[in-house]
Amino acid sequence: QVQLEETGGGLVQAGGSLTLSCAAAGNLFSLRALAWYRQVPGNQRELVARIGTDHVTSYADSVKGRFTITRDNAKNTAYLQMNSLKLEDTADYYCNLGSRRNYGRILPGEYWGQGTQVTVSS
């Protein structure tokens, strides 16, 4: 069984930075891809960034060049460094373990954290 816990959310001004952390309990962390999703109430959850077991990364176009996803398998922790934050980055952010590619799409894995809220103010 895997448990994920996100931390690091909060209130930040536009143009500022935040770093989210996702700590995993269990023994699957290093064996699975880790992804960050975000969701605005009333909208679908969207994939923000993903890092594979080989540390290959991918990003949504909306965050490319601003966000960086990393992972530290020794600490069972992943990070999302968010720079140059925009109002539209306001959302609840979730980490997800076990996502996989399927016919060109990324399907989320079965393990989710409880989410951490990021609010960007003007």
Salt bridges, closest charged atoms under 4 A:
GLU46 OE2 - ARG38 NE 2.72
ASP61 OD1 - LYS64 NZ 3.14
ASP89 OD1 - ARG38 NH1 2.87
ASP89 OD2 - ARG66 NH1 2.73
